[in-house]
Amino acid sequence: MKKINWLTTLFTVLGIFISSAAFATVPVFQSATTTSTTTIDIVYDIPIDFATTSADFITAFSATGVDKTGATASIAGSTVTVTLTVPVSADFTSSGLVVGAGTIKDFSTADLNAGVSGQTISDGIAPSITGVTPNIALITDSETGGTGFNITVTFDEPMIDDGSQDPVISFDNGGEDPSSTLTSESGTNWPDNQTFVVTYNVADANEVLADVDVLVSGGQDLAGNAITATNTDQNDLFSIDTQNPSITGVTPNIALITDSETGGTGFNITVTFDEPM
């Protein structure tokens, strides 16, 4: 009869147990952030999967201020993305995130999450520009010598308006450089924290410049998110015409006035210009 070495067997079993325990990994919540008005990313420390179904995860998920009607969930790596059908605001935050225990598991060992309650959802949504508007569409001589021109930029959410993160307005220099006319900024202000205004000193450069593009960069929302680059270039917003008109011709109707023109209105002079007057 074959002898069993009980000591060897014991250490083998213990080794398997210790090895399994050493590699046991419970998913640990790290953070939650809005990535758009309809998506929330919930991040764990390791690659994960749903313990049962995504629908079960949504059932056990909630957050103060979030309407989860029709919401779905998906996983990529260590991140659960909750997709909403009812959007939140662009500056949304919440301190009431709940993720149910046992709804997430370690991707490789199937260890379940412990669940969290009262966690914070941070604002990760970049602010968007909703409008870039010059106060006039055509700069003429009447605006020169003063500060008669300004550009207003509006945003879809409150911005940092203490002067530390002001947006920067520049212009397309590809043949549309208005710097001879708009010589410098005379001032900036925030009428409210979603509206930024830049006013310019206007000089008479005697130039014509059509369809000037405006580029907005910089600026951050209250959570520190910078504006996106997708809608910062605004095309053909204003034009400049400070060029003085020129006379192209001065023509009398006759070269010699004689007695035949006297006693009536038989003589006139026609003046023509190079542009509409």
Disulfide bonds with the S-S distance in Angstrom:
none
